[in-house]
Amino acid sequence: MADLDYSPPVADFSPSFDALFARLETSPFRRRFRLSPADRAYVREKGVDAIRSHAEDFVRGRLAPAAPRNDGKQTPMRGHPVFVAQHATACCCRGCLRKWHGIPEGVELDAAQRRYVADVLMAWIARQMEAAPPGEAAPSPAAPAPARRARARKSPGDATPGLPFLS
């Protein structure tokens, strides 16, 4: 029987990150992430430089410390394109950085590691933007919720004797 290598993968520092993204696609959890039309509109509105600045800020504040606050739960699942990218690329917590990128836990990220993570996030966002339908319109405002039908209320005398919670 062949020996299996259980060591974490070495970070892919290539500009395209093709090998990394191919590995991430093998994970059912990672591959389900996509930028929503609202996320893509936000990227277009703010511009790549602003989104990169946000990514660098999130990495510096939420991932770079040796022991980040709420590690493993510090990255929201949605609400900003960078948050979605962090989950899609396994840059969401220090455990995922160790498992998928070979970046050790328990040590503050240095400048090169912070830049690498931001580069991965931006490369994923760029791929998502390229995959967006051309001329995609901004999302329309949500339609108002349909009116709820009022339920007939029972009078106090209608309560089931001895079972007030059934009234």
N, C-alpha and C positions, 0 to 999 in steps of 0.2 A: 504494500500500500504506500502510495507517495506521501511524503511529508507535506502538510499544508502550512502555508505561511500566514500566521495570524497577526503579523506586525501591521501597524497602521500604514496607510499609503503615504508616500512622500508627496509633499505639496507640488502641484503642477504650476510652474512659474511661466508657462508659455503664454504669450499674449492672447491666444484664442481660447485657451482652456478646454480644447476639444476633448481631451482624455478625461478631465474632471467631469465635464457635462455628460459624457457618455456613461461614466460610472454612476452619476446621480440619476440618470434615466432608468437605471436598474432598480431603483427604489420606488415602490408604488406610492409611498408617502411624498417623496420629493417631486416626482414627476407630475403630480396633480396640480401643482401651483402654476398659475398663469396670472399675468397682469389683467385686471378687469379694464373695461373701457374707461371707467373713471380714473383708474391708476394711470393709464396711458395718456389720458387728457391732462392729468396733473403733470406728468413728465414733460409733455409738449408745452404746457403753460409756464412751468418754472424753468425749464431748460436743463440740459445735461450738467452744466457747471453747478447749479444749485442742488440738483439731486446728488451729485457726487459729494458736495459739501455736507449734505444731510447724512449720507452714508458714512463719511469720515467721522462726523459727530456721533452717530449711533455706535460705531465701532469703538471709538475712543471712550465713550461713556458707559456702554453696556457690555463690551467684550474684552477690552484691553486690560482691565484690572486683573490681578492674579486670582482674586476670588470675587467675581462680580456679584452684586446684590441680586438675589433671587435667581441665581444661575440655573438655567434649564427652563425658566418661566419668564425671563426678562423681555422676550421679544413677542409683541402682539402678532396675531395671525394675519391681521389686515389693518388698514387705516393709513398706510403709506406704502408706496411702491418698494421702498427699501426693506420694509418688514417682510413683504411677500418674497422678495429676492433672498432675504436671509434664510427663510425656511426652505426655499427651493434649492439653495446652494449649500445647505448645511453650515451656514455661518450664523446660526441663531443662538448658540450657547457654546461654552467651552468644551463640553462633552462632544458635541458634533464637530467642532473644530479639530479635536484630537482624533476622532474616529475617521472623518472624511478627508482631512487636510494634513494630518500628522503634526499639528501644532500642539505642544504639550500643555496640559492644564497646570494650574498652580504657579505659573510664572507670568508676569505682566508681558503683554505683547509689545515687541519692540517696533520701531518705526517701519521696518521692512515688512513685518507681519501685518501691521495695520494697513499698510499700502496694498499688500497682497489681497487681504480680505475685501477692501474697497474696490480693487480691480476686478475681483471675481463678481462682486455684486453688480458693478457697472456693466460688465460683459454680459451677464445674464439679462439685465434690464435692456441692454442694446439688442440682444437677440429677440426679446419679447416685443420690442418696438418694431423691429423689422418684420416680425410675424403678424403684426396688426394689419387688419384690412386697410387698404389705401383709402384715404379720405374719410376715415371713421369719424362719425359725428360725435360730439360730446353727448354724454348720456342725458336723456330727458329727465326732468324732475319726476319723482315717483308720483304715481296716480294716487289720489286720495283713497283712503280705505273705504270700502262700501259701508253704508250705514248699517248698524246692527239693529236687528229687530228687537224691540223691547219685549222682555219676558213679562208675562202676567204675574203680578205679585199676589201671593196668598195673603189673606187677612189673618190677623193673629189667631183667630178662632179656628183656622184651617190646619194648624200645626198638628202633627201626629202626637197623640198623648204619650208623654214619657220619652220622646225622641225629638228634642227641639232641633237637632241638626238636620232633620229631614224636612223642615218647613221651608 
